[in-house]
C-alpha cells in the first residue's frame, strides 16, 4: 500500500453522510462507540425502528409526533442537538412541529364578568335560600300526606317517642 492511497476500512468505506438525518445520527452514534441495541435500551424504541431512521426508510416508521419523538430521543441518546435533528427531519420528510394557532384565544385571555364573580363570592345567601325552599317543600308534602291519610297522629306520637319527646 502506498502513502498516496488512503486505507479504506469497512468503517470508513461505509461512513454515513452527515448531511442527512440518518447519517447525522449514525455518525454521532458511532462517535460514541454505541451500538443500535445500546441506543434502543436508552430510547426504548426497537432496533428496527432506529435502523430505519439511519437508513431513512420513512415508510417503515410511524409519522407525526411519534416520529419526532423517536428522533428527539435518539438525538439525546447519542449526544447531539435534537433541534438540528428535527430540522433535518423536516427537510427530509416535511414532518414539522405544528405551531400553535395565534388566532385561537384561551379562556384565560377573556375577562370574566365582575358581577358574576361577586355573585359567586356571595353565593352563601343563595345556599340558605335553597335550604329554606327544601324545608318548605318538605312541609307541604308532609301536610298533603297527612291530609290524605298516609300517616296518622299515632305515627307522630311514635316519632315523638323515638326522638325522646323532645320534638
C-alpha positions in Angstrom: 0.0 0.0 0.0 1.4 3.4 -1.0 1.3 6.5 1.0 -0.9 8.2 -1.6 -3.8 5.8 -1.3 -5.9 6.1 1.8 -6.6 3.0 3.8 -10.3 2.3 3.2 -11.5 0.1 6.1 -15.1 -1.1 6.3 -16.0 1.7 8.7 -14.5 4.4 6.6 -15.9 3.0 3.3 -19.4 2.9 4.7 -19.2 6.2 6.6 -22.7 7.7 6.8 -23.5 11.0 5.1 -23.7 13.6 8.0 -25.8 15.9 5.8 -28.8 13.6 6.1 -30.7 12.9 9.3 -29.8 9.2 9.3 -26.2 9.9 8.6 -26.1 12.7 11.3 -27.5 10.3 13.9 -25.4 7.3 12.8 -22.2 9.4 12.8 -22.9 10.6 16.3 -23.7 7.1 17.5 -20.5 5.7 16.0 -18.5 8.6 17.5 -19.9 7.5 20.9 -19.0 3.9 20.2 -22.6 2.8 20.7 -24.5 0.0 19.0 -28.1 0.3 17.9 -29.0 -2.0 20.7 -27.5 0.4 23.3 -29.4 3.3 21.8 -32.5 1.1 21.8 -32.0 0.4 25.5 -31.8 4.1 26.2 -34.7 5.3 24.0 -37.0 2.3 24.5 -37.6 2.2 20.7 -37.0 -1.1 18.8 -33.7 -1.6 17.0 -35.5 -2.0 13.6 -37.1 1.5 14.1 -33.7 3.0 14.8 -32.1 1.3 11.8 -34.9 2.6 9.6 -34.1 6.1 10.9 -30.5 5.7 10.0 -31.3 4.2 6.6 -34.1 6.9 6.1 -36.7 4.4 5.4 -39.6 6.6 6.4 -42.3 4.2 5.2 -41.3 1.8 7.9 -41.7 4.4 10.7 -44.7 6.0 12.3 -45.5 9.6 11.3 -46.3 12.8 13.1 -45.3 13.4 16.7 -44.3 9.8 17.2 -41.6 10.1 14.6 -40.4 13.4 16.1 -40.3 11.7 19.5 -38.1 8.9 18.1 -35.8 11.5 16.6 -35.6 13.6 19.7 -34.8 10.6 22.0 -32.3 9.2 19.5 -30.5 12.6 19.3 -30.4 12.9 23.0 -29.2 9.4 23.5 -26.2 9.9 21.1 -25.5 13.4 22.5 -26.4 15.7 19.6 -28.7 18.7 19.4 -32.2 17.5 19.0 -33.3 20.7 17.3 -30.7 20.1 14.5 -32.0 16.5 14.2 -35.6 17.8 14.0 -34.6 20.4 11.3 -33.0 17.6 9.3 -36.2 15.5 9.7 -38.3 18.4 8.5 -36.1 18.7 5.4 -36.2 15.0 4.7 -39.9 14.3 5.3 -41.7 17.5 5.8 -42.6 16.4 9.3 -42.5 19.7 11.3 -43.6 20.6 14.7 -47.0 22.3 14.4 -47.1 25.9 15.6 -49.9 27.0 17.9 -52.6 28.9 16.1 -52.3 32.5 17.0 -55.9 33.2 16.2 -57.2 30.9 19.0 -57.8 32.5 22.3 -57.8 30.6 25.6 -60.3 31.2 28.3 -57.5 32.8 30.3 -57.4 35.7 27.7 -61.0 36.7 28.4 -62.0 38.8 31.4 -64.8 37.4 33.5 -67.8 39.4 34.3 -67.1 41.1 37.6 -70.7 40.9 38.7 -70.7 37.2 38.2 -67.6 37.0 40.4 -69.4 38.9 43.1 -72.5 36.7 42.9 -70.3 33.6 43.2 -68.5 35.0 46.2 -71.8 35.8 47.8 -73.4 32.5 46.9 -73.8 31.6 50.6 -77.1 33.6 50.7 -78.2 31.5 47.7 -77.4 28.4 49.6 -79.7 29.4 52.5 -82.4 30.2 50.1 -82.2 26.7 48.7 -82.3 25.1 52.2 -85.3 27.2 53.1 -87.1 26.2 49.9 -86.4 22.5 50.5 -87.8 22.8 54.1 -91.0 24.5 52.7 -91.4 21.8 50.1 -91.0 19.0 52.7 -93.6 20.8 54.9 -96.1 21.0 52.1 -95.5 17.3 51.1 -95.9 16.3 54.8 -99.2 18.3 55.1 -100.6 16.7 51.9 -99.6 13.3 53.1 -101.2 13.8 56.5 -104.4 15.2 54.9 -104.6 12.2 52.6 -104.3 9.8 55.5 -100.9 8.5 54.6 -100.0 8.7 58.3 -101.9 9.4 61.5 -101.4 11.1 64.8 -100.3 7.8 66.3 -97.4 7.8 63.8 -96.5 11.3 65.0 -96.6 10.0 68.7 -94.3 7.2 67.7 -91.9 9.7 66.2 -92.0 11.8 69.4 -91.2 8.7 71.5 -88.5 7.7 69.1 -86.8 11.1 69.5 -87.4 11.1 73.2 -90.4 13.5 73.5 -88.1 16.4 72.5 -89.9 17.1 69.3 
